[in-house]
Structures are given as C-alpha cells and as structure tokens.
Amino acid sequence: MDNEVQGFETLAIHAGQAADPATGAVVPPIYQVSTYKQDGIGGLRGGYEYSRSANPTRTALEVCLAEIEGGARGLAFASGLAAEDALVRAVCRPGDHVIIPDDAYGGTYRLFAKVAAPWGVAYDPAPLSDVEAVRAAVRPETKIIWVETPTNPLLNIADIRALAVIAHDAGALLVVDNTFASPYLQRPLDLGADVVVHSTTKYMGGHSDVIGGALIAADEALGEQLAFHQNAMGGVAGPFDAWLTLRGIKTLGIRMDRHSANAERIVEMLTRHPAVRTVLYPGLPEHPGHDVAAKQMKAFGGMVSFRMESEDEAVRVCERTKLFTLGESLGGVESLIEHPGRMTHASAAGSPLEVPGDLVRLSVGIEDAADLLRDLRQALD
C-alpha cells in the first residue's frame, strides 16, 4: 500500500495521522505542552524541544497539508495572514516587487498596502484573469505573482498554469491562495505554482470554530526557508487549533461536494430572480473564467456573489435573511451572507481594489438546499 497513490479522501483521513503508538488511539493526541524532556544535552526525543519550533499535533497537520496539496512541505500558522506575512518576509526584501490581484481579499491588500509597502516592498494590482496584463505588470524586481482563484469576493478566475510560466520566466514565485477552492477542488502545485496559501479557518477547518493558516511549498528547499521564518517569527498554530483543523480536513471532500451542489441550486435561482442584476459564479457558462475553471477545478465551490440594483438593496438583502447568518468569514457548514464593501473588504475602500457597493457575497453551507432557497427568496422579495 505504501507505494500506491492514495486518493484525496484517504490522505485527508490518514496522512500524518497514524494510530498513537502508546495507546492505539486512532485520532492524534492534543499535545498541549510547551517543552519536552530531552535525552541528554542536545539529545532531542523525536526532534521535539519547544512547541514554537515543533509540536507533534502540529506536525500531524503539517504532514497532512503537504500530502493533500501534493507539496514537499506543509506549515501551519496561527492565521491565514500570519502565513502570508511569513511568506512575504521570507521571500522578499526592501526594493522587491509583488503583483497582487486587483480584487484581492481585503486582508491581503491591507498586508501589502499597510505593512509590506512601508517596509519597502512595492506592489501593483493587476487583473489576473488577463494573462497579458499580468505579463505587462512584471518588473525586473518582481519576486512574487500572488494569485487568488476564485478571487475574493468577485469570483474571477486566474489560469494557474499560464501564470506559472510568466512567473518562472521572470525568476519569480507563483503563490496561489487556494482558500476558496480547497485542495479537494483544485491543486495549484500540480499546475506549476510554487507555494499554496490557505486560511485554514475557512473550508479546511469547516466548522467556524478555529482560526488558522497554512503554507505548502512545492520545493523542499523553499519549504525549509519558510519553516525557518515560521520558527523565527513565531506565528505558529497551537496544538488544539491544529487538532481542530485536522478534524475538519477529514470531511473536507464530502463537505465540498455538498457546498458546490447547494451553490449550484442557489445560482440557478438567483439568475432568474428579477431583483438580482448579475450573478458571479465560475460555474455559469457565461462567466468569463468558466472554461479555465472547468479545466483546473473539480467543481466550482460554495462561494457565490451577486449584484443588486443599488447598495441600499444589497444591504437590505443582507439584513433580511434568517437562515443565512450575517457575518464575516466563510467556508463553514453553516451559510453566511455579507456586504463585502462594508465588512470584509472595508480596508480596500478608496483604493483600486474597492468592491462595488451593490455586491452581496454568500458562503453557501451544507444545510438543506430547499431551506436556503426559501430564505433567499423571502429576503429578495
């Protein structure tokens, strides 16, 4: 069995998660410990000395992350932004340049605009669905092309394989935030990406009960570089958070199937509703990124955005739902609704990444689809 290629669901349940040798427990223990008894000076027992540097529960998660993304090294962080910050500071130096999506997640934009830029790392937003526009944005000092696909919150699609060629021709890394798709629906490293980023808070954890982030590197040397910064900067995932994330990953495949199926039902209704001006979902044949998404994704995911006739109407819909909870974040089993312009993407207001005021974003959960449809209809009517 060791030499056989295992399927996603098998890896999600078993990778890094062998039965505990002491008791036979089939779930990795929560090693809620800060330090470890050493076998003499310099004699680490199993490689553990201090839990910022390594912890067995976090190790189990990091092995699982690497396996399900097809990478050489996985690293677990305290949040998605902690992971992003470690990556930027590991790879970039003052004077370097990064290309980011022109509709990036608000927290990512804030990191580059308010933290990295004052440190001396320049950035330019570019429409990543336009390969030639990305090529034109590359500078000699470009070190990273940063990709979200689908993007947050406009659900644009980037061609990972094409952008990997541009990045590598320029001597840069292609970094893909795979949070919206998850490794069950999309594997960026297989398409040429160098690093995958996750907010494991979202679909990986899946139950709205843990904050976490991850980096998965395609190359062992880059993985070691990132691991050094993880330890030196200290933004690591705690053992209980790592355990909760591992628990979530076990059911990621079946949850993503249900998220995607429910989203398709909702998209079908929204496209016919007279109050909705535009539906943004890569599963729609008329979506400009549909063909690319169909090639690089197994299904189209549980995130749906739509535009109303005005900002007031968008806000009204967000305030009227009962089953869809008004809240930030996404990817949990329960459905959420939000107004990105006033909530998750408020930090981008007044910038080139400002999102339309008439936009509503849904994180479609795994409830009964008929109940979700009924709730949205009453909110729209």
C-alpha positions as CSV (number, residue, x, y, z in Angstrom):
1,M,0.0,0.0,0.0
2,D,2.9,2.4,0.7
3,N,3.9,2.5,-2.9
4,E,0.4,3.1,-4.2
5,V,-1.1,6.5,-5.0
6,Q,-3.8,7.2,-2.5
7,G,-7.0,9.2,-3.2
8,F,-7.7,12.6,-1.6
9,E,-10.2,11.4,1.0
10,T,-7.8,8.6,2.1
11,L,-5.0,11.1,2.5
12,A,-7.3,13.6,4.3
13,I,-8.1,10.9,6.9
14,H,-4.8,9.1,7.3
15,A,-1.8,11.3,6.2
16,G,0.2,12.2,9.2
17,Q,-2.3,10.6,11.4
18,A,-1.1,7.1,12.3
19,A,-2.6,5.5,15.4
20,D,-0.9,6.6,18.6
21,P,1.9,4.1,19.3
22,A,1.4,4.4,23.1
23,T,-2.4,3.7,23.3
24,G,-3.6,2.9,19.8
25,A,-5.8,6.0,19.7
26,V,-6.9,6.5,16.1
27,V,-7.0,10.3,16.4
28,P,-3.7,12.1,17.0
29,P,-3.5,13.3,20.6
30,I,-3.5,17.0,21.5
31,Y,0.0,17.6,22.8
32,Q,-0.9,20.6,24.9
33,V,2.7,21.1,26.0
34,S,5.3,23.9,25.7
35,T,8.5,21.9,26.4
36,Y,9.9,18.4,26.3
37,K,12.2,16.2,28.4
38,Q,15.4,15.8,26.4
39,D,17.6,12.7,26.3
40,G,20.7,14.5,27.4
41,I,22.0,17.8,26.3
42,G,21.4,18.2,22.6
43,G,19.5,14.9,22.6
44,L,16.1,15.7,21.3
45,R,13.4,13.0,21.7
46,G,11.8,12.6,18.3
47,G,13.0,16.0,17.3
48,Y,11.0,18.0,19.8
49,E,12.4,20.6,22.2
50,Y,10.0,23.5,22.4
51,S,6.5,23.8,20.8
52,R,7.1,27.0,18.9
53,S,9.7,25.1,16.9
54,A,7.7,21.8,16.6
55,N,4.8,20.1,18.3
56,P,3.5,16.6,17.4
57,T,-0.1,17.7,16.9
58,R,1.0,20.4,14.6
59,T,3.4,18.0,12.8
60,A,0.5,15.7,12.1
61,L,-1.4,18.6,10.5
62,E,1.6,19.8,8.5
63,V,2.2,16.4,7.1
64,C,-1.5,16.1,6.1
65,L,-1.4,19.6,4.5
66,A,1.6,18.7,2.3
67,E,0.0,15.4,1.3
68,I,-3.4,16.7,0.3
69,E,-1.9,19.6,-1.7
70,G,0.8,17.5,-3.3
71,G,3.7,19.5,-1.8
72,A,7.1,18.9,-0.3
73,R,6.5,20.7,3.0
74,G,3.4,22.0,4.9
75,L,3.5,24.6,7.6
76,A,0.7,25.6,10.0
77,F,0.2,29.1,11.3
78,A,-1.9,30.9,13.8
79,S,-4.0,32.6,11.0
80,G,-4.0,32.9,7.2
81,L,-2.5,36.4,7.5
82,A,0.3,35.1,9.7
83,A,1.1,32.6,7.0
84,E,1.1,35.3,4.3
85,D,3.3,37.6,6.4
86,A,5.9,34.9,7.0
87,L,5.9,34.1,3.2
88,V,6.4,37.7,2.2
89,R,9.2,38.3,4.7
90,A,10.9,35.0,3.8
91,V,10.9,35.7,0.0
92,C,11.0,39.5,-0.3
93,R,13.4,42.2,0.7
94,P,13.0,46.0,0.6
95,G,13.1,47.1,-3.0
96,D,11.4,44.0,-4.3
97,H,8.0,44.0,-6.0
98,V,4.9,41.8,-5.9
99,I,1.9,41.6,-8.3
100,I,-1.4,41.1,-6.5
101,P,-5.0,40.5,-7.8
102,D,-6.9,43.7,-8.5
103,D,-9.8,42.2,-6.4
104,A,-7.8,40.5,-3.7
105,Y,-9.1,39.7,-0.2
106,G,-9.1,42.9,1.9
107,G,-6.7,41.5,4.5
108,T,-4.2,40.6,1.8
109,Y,-4.5,44.1,0.3
110,R,-4.0,45.6,3.8
111,L,-0.9,43.5,4.4
112,F,0.7,44.7,1.3
113,A,-0.5,48.3,1.4
114,K,0.0,49.0,5.2
115,V,2.7,46.6,6.3
116,A,4.8,45.4,3.3
117,A,4.9,48.7,1.5
118,P,6.2,50.8,4.4
119,W,8.9,48.1,4.8
120,G,9.9,48.8,1.2
121,V,8.2,46.0,-0.8
122,A,6.3,47.6,-3.7
123,Y,3.1,46.0,-5.1
124,D,0.9,46.5,-8.1
125,P,-2.7,45.2,-8.6
126,A,-3.4,43.5,-11.9
127,P,-6.4,41.7,-13.4
128,L,-5.1,38.1,-13.0
129,S,-7.7,36.8,-15.5
130,D,-5.8,38.7,-18.2
131,V,-2.6,36.9,-18.7
132,E,-1.1,39.6,-20.9
133,A,-1.9,42.3,-18.3
134,V,0.0,40.3,-15.7
135,R,3.0,39.9,-18.1
136,A,3.0,43.6,-18.6
137,A,3.0,44.3,-14.8
138,V,6.1,42.2,-14.2
139,R,9.3,44.2,-13.3
140,P,12.9,43.1,-13.0
141,E,12.5,43.3,-9.2
142,T,9.2,41.2,-9.2
143,K,9.6,38.3,-6.7
144,I,6.0,37.1,-6.4
145,I,2.9,36.9,-8.5
146,W,0.2,36.5,-6.0
147,V,-2.9,34.7,-7.2
148,E,-6.4,34.1,-5.8
149,T,-8.6,31.9,-7.9
150,P,-11.5,32.1,-7.5
151,T,-10.9,35.7,-6.2
152,N,-12.5,37.1,-3.1
153,P,-15.2,38.5,-3.5
154,L,-15.7,38.9,-7.3
155,L,-15.0,35.2,-8.1
156,N,-12.7,35.9,-11.0
157,I,-10.6,33.0,-12.3
158,A,-6.9,33.0,-13.0
159,D,-5.2,30.5,-15.3
160,I,-2.6,29.0,-12.8
161,R,-0.6,27.1,-15.4
162,A,-0.3,30.2,-17.7
163,L,0.7,32.5,-14.8
164,A,3.3,30.0,-13.5
165,V,5.1,30.3,-16.9
166,I,5.1,34.1,-16.6
167,A,6.4,34.0,-13.0
168,H,9.1,31.5,-13.7
169,D,10.3,33.3,-16.9
170,A,10.7,36.3,-14.7
171,G,12.5,34.4,-11.9
172,A,9.6,35.0,-9.6
173,L,7.5,32.6,-7.5
174,L,3.8,31.9,-8.2
175,V,1.9,31.9,-4.9
176,V,-1.7,30.8,-5.0
177,D,-4.3,31.4,-2.3
178,N,-6.3,28.3,-2.6
179,T,-8.7,29.1,0.3
180,F,-11.9,29.4,-1.8
181,A,-11.3,26.2,-3.8
182,S,-9.6,24.0,-1.2
183,P,-7.2,21.2,-2.3
184,Y,-10.2,18.9,-2.9
185,L,-11.4,21.1,-5.8
186,Q,-8.0,22.5,-7.1
187,R,-4.3,21.6,-6.7
188,P,-2.2,24.6,-7.7
189,L,1.1,22.9,-7.2
190,D,0.2,20.3,-9.8
191,L,-0.3,23.3,-12.2
192,G,3.1,24.9,-11.6
193,A,2.6,27.0,-8.5
194,D,5.5,27.3,-6.0
195,V,3.5,27.9,-2.8
196,V,-0.1,27.5,-1.8
197,V,-1.6,29.7,0.9
198,H,-4.7,28.9,3.0
199,S,-6.8,30.4,5.6
200,T,-7.5,27.1,7.2
201,T,-10.1,28.9,9.2
202,K,-12.4,28.5,6.2
203,Y,-13.1,25.3,4.3
204,M,-10.2,23.2,5.8
205,G,-11.5,23.7,9.4
206,G,-15.0,23.9,8.1
207,H,-16.9,24.4,11.4
208,S,-16.3,28.1,12.2
209,D,-14.6,27.1,15.4
210,V,-10.9,27.6,14.7
211,I,-8.5,30.3,13.3
212,G,-5.5,29.1,11.3
213,G,-3.4,29.4,8.2
214,A,-1.1,27.3,6.1
215,L,1.7,27.4,3.6
216,I,2.5,24.4,1.4
217,A,5.7,24.6,-0.7
218,A,6.4,22.6,-3.8
219,D,10.1,22.5,-3.2
220,E,11.9,21.2,-0.1
221,A,14.5,24.0,-0.1
222,L,11.8,26.7,-0.2
223,G,9.9,24.7,2.5
224,E,13.0,24.9,4.8
225,Q,13.3,28.6,4.2
226,L,9.6,29.1,5.1
227,A,10.0,26.8,8.2
228,F,12.9,28.9,9.4
229,H,10.8,32.0,9.3
230,Q,7.8,30.2,10.9
231,N,10.0,29.4,13.9
232,A,11.9,32.7,14.0
233,M,8.7,34.8,13.7
234,G,6.7,32.5,15.9
235,G,3.2,32.8,14.4
236,V,2.5,29.1,14.8
237,A,-0.7,27.1,15.2
238,G,-1.4,26.0,18.7
239,P,-1.9,22.2,19.3
240,F,-5.6,22.4,19.9
241,D,-6.1,24.6,16.8
242,A,-4.1,22.1,14.8
243,W,-6.2,19.3,16.1
244,L,-9.4,21.0,15.2
245,T,-8.2,21.7,11.7
246,L,-7.1,18.1,11.3
247,R,-10.6,17.0,12.3
248,G,-12.1,19.4,9.8
249,I,-9.9,18.1,6.9
250,K,-11.2,14.6,7.4
251,T,-14.6,15.6,6.0
252,L,-13.4,18.2,3.5
253,G,-14.2,16.2,0.4
254,I,-17.8,15.4,1.2
255,R,-18.4,18.9,2.5
256,M,-17.1,20.5,-0.6
257,D,-19.3,18.2,-2.7
258,R,-22.3,19.5,-0.7
259,H,-21.2,23.1,-0.7
260,S,-20.8,23.0,-4.5
261,A,-24.2,21.3,-5.1
262,N,-26.0,23.7,-2.9
263,A,-24.3,26.7,-4.6
264,E,-25.4,25.5,-8.0
265,R,-29.0,25.3,-6.8
266,I,-28.8,28.9,-5.4
267,V,-27.1,30.2,-8.6
268,E,-29.9,28.8,-10.7
269,M,-32.5,30.6,-8.6
270,L,-30.6,33.9,-8.5
271,T,-30.0,34.1,-12.2
272,R,-33.8,34.0,-12.7
273,H,-34.8,36.4,-9.9
274,P,-35.8,39.9,-11.2
275,A,-34.3,41.7,-8.3
276,V,-30.8,40.4,-9.0
277,R,-28.8,42.3,-11.6
278,T,-25.8,39.9,-12.0
279,V,-24.7,36.6,-10.6
280,L,-20.9,36.0,-10.2
281,Y,-20.1,32.2,-10.2
282,P,-17.5,30.4,-12.2
283,G,-19.9,27.5,-12.8
284,L,-22.0,29.6,-15.0
285,P,-21.2,29.0,-18.7
286,E,-21.3,32.8,-19.4
287,H,-18.7,33.5,-16.6
288,P,-15.6,34.8,-18.4
289,G,-13.4,32.4,-16.5
290,H,-15.7,29.4,-16.8
291,D,-13.6,27.4,-19.3
292,V,-10.4,27.9,-17.3
293,A,-12.1,27.0,-14.0
294,A,-13.6,23.9,-15.6
295,K,-10.0,22.8,-16.6
296,Q,-8.4,23.3,-13.2
297,M,-11.2,22.7,-10.7
298,K,-13.1,19.6,-9.9
299,A,-16.3,21.6,-9.1
300,F,-17.0,25.3,-8.7
301,G,-17.2,25.6,-5.0
302,G,-19.6,27.1,-2.4
303,M,-18.9,30.8,-2.8
304,V,-21.5,32.9,-4.7
305,S,-21.6,36.7,-5.2
306,F,-24.3,38.7,-6.8
307,R,-25.1,42.4,-7.5
308,M,-28.3,44.2,-6.8
309,E,-29.6,47.4,-8.4
310,S,-28.2,49.6,-5.6
311,E,-26.1,49.5,-2.4
312,D,-29.2,50.0,-0.4
313,E,-30.9,46.9,-1.9
314,A,-27.7,44.9,-1.3
315,V,-27.7,45.9,2.4
316,R,-31.4,45.2,2.7
317,V,-30.9,41.6,1.5
318,C,-28.1,41.1,3.9
319,E,-30.3,42.3,6.8
320,R,-33.4,40.2,5.8
321,T,-32.0,36.7,5.7
322,K,-32.8,34.4,8.6
323,L,-31.0,31.1,7.8
324,F,-28.1,32.8,6.1
325,T,-26.2,34.4,9.1
326,L,-24.9,37.9,8.6
327,G,-21.2,37.5,9.4
328,E,-17.7,37.7,8.1
329,S,-15.6,34.7,7.2
330,L,-16.7,31.7,5.0
331,G,-16.3,28.0,4.4
332,G,-18.2,26.7,7.5
333,V,-21.0,24.2,7.4
334,E,-23.5,27.0,8.1
335,S,-24.4,29.5,5.4
336,L,-23.3,33.1,5.8
337,I,-24.1,36.3,4.0
338,E,-22.2,39.6,4.0
339,H,-21.8,43.0,2.4
340,P,-18.1,43.0,1.3
341,G,-17.9,46.7,0.8
342,R,-18.8,47.4,4.4
343,M,-17.4,44.3,6.0
344,T,-14.5,42.1,4.9
345,H,-13.3,44.5,2.2
346,A,-13.7,47.8,4.0
347,S,-9.9,48.2,4.2
348,A,-9.9,48.5,0.4
349,A,-12.3,51.4,0.3
350,G,-10.9,54.3,-1.8
351,S,-8.3,52.0,-3.4
352,P,-8.1,50.4,-6.8
353,L,-9.4,47.3,-5.1
354,E,-12.6,48.8,-3.8
355,V,-15.5,46.5,-4.3
356,P,-18.9,47.5,-5.7
357,G,-21.4,48.7,-3.1
358,D,-24.2,46.7,-4.7
359,L,-22.3,43.4,-4.1
360,V,-23.5,40.6,-1.8
361,R,-21.4,37.6,-1.0
362,L,-22.7,34.2,0.1
363,S,-20.8,31.4,1.7
364,V,-23.2,28.6,0.9
365,G,-23.3,26.0,3.7
366,I,-24.4,22.3,3.7
367,E,-28.0,22.8,5.0
368,D,-31.0,21.5,3.1
369,A,-30.9,23.4,-0.2
370,A,-34.7,24.0,-0.2
371,D,-34.4,25.8,3.1
372,L,-31.6,28.0,1.8
373,L,-33.6,28.8,-1.3
374,R,-36.7,29.7,0.7
375,D,-34.7,32.1,2.9
376,L,-33.0,33.9,0.0
377,R,-36.3,34.3,-1.9
378,Q,-38.0,35.9,1.1
379,A,-35.0,38.2,1.6
380,L,-35.1,39.3,-2.1
381,D,-38.9,39.8,-2.4
